[in-house]
Amino acid sequence: MSPNTIALTGAVLCGMGFFCLVGYLVLQRSSVFKARVMQKLQSSGRRTLNLSEFQAQHAMAFASGHMAMVIAGAAVGWLLSGRLVGGLVLAVLIYLLPARWFAWQRKKRRQLIESELPDALLFIASALRAGSALSVAIQVLVRDQQGPLGQEFGLVLKEQRLGVSFDDAIQKMAQRLDIQDFVLVVVALRVSKEVGGNLSEPLQVLAETLRRKAILEGRIKALTAQGRIQGIVMTLFPLFLMGVLYLMQPSMKLLFTTTIGWAVLGVVAVMLSLGYAMIRKIVAIDI
């Protein structure tokens, strides 16, 4: 690295440190200003990362540091590429990637809960058929279930110990999970709690229905696997071909050093993204 680049990097880091220090001192001296800033950061984090209010309260540190990471990424991209466009591209990637990562983790957790739900319902139905109360059956499920579904039912039990009614606790659980199939479980539990009757039979029927639905979804996913793979291959193959041509033809470097080249790359990125999104939309069959 040249001396000018080292000096510029040091100046940027010093400037960021100065602004962070000033912001910290301002937040420590003004409680009202601190509350407003934290509320704004929380709302910004919820919009950017698609978090609920409950999750945003526990992700405050990440939401508050998200903008600082975007600024640092823009500065690093600008210094490494020597162009402002490189900094903007890296800043946009850093801005969007956490939201995609949270969405992927949320989807993975939801799929795991959906796979655990039929067995959990059968376990509760068997415990009720053996003469146990619903609260006792849920306690045994929480003790034996190590997955995320057991954690959610454990949170229901904790809320009940704090004085929250069973209906409110199970309704909050349904809101947290945001799973359409779990709404039927909530309705069955609330109706049995209010009206009474044999709850084991509805839970067993519901568990068998969810199990058959999971089998059907697995078959559909297997039949559409070829389409999903084709979408990935058709999206990555032009990028691979562009990399090969970049190594073989020196004139391909104009794509990264000229304004017209950056415009062409932008059009390519948009077209590839639209093509991949359309393929994913075609193979996404919901039942």
Secondary structure, DSSP 4 states (H G I P E B T S, - for coil): --HHHHHHHHHHHHHHHHHHHHHHHHHHH-HHHHHHHHHHHHHHHHHHHT--HHHHHHTHHHHHHHHHHHHHHHHHHHHHHSSHHHHHHHHHHHHHHHHHHHHHHHHHHHHHHHHHHHHHHHHHHHHHHTT--HHHHHHHHHHH--SHHHHHHHHHHHHHHTT--HHHHHHHHHHHH--HHHHHHHHHHHHHHHH-S--HHHHHHHHHHHHHHHHHHHHHHHHTHHHHHHHHHHHHHHHHHHHHHHHH-GGGGHHHHSHHHHHHHHHHHHHHHHHHHHHHHHH----
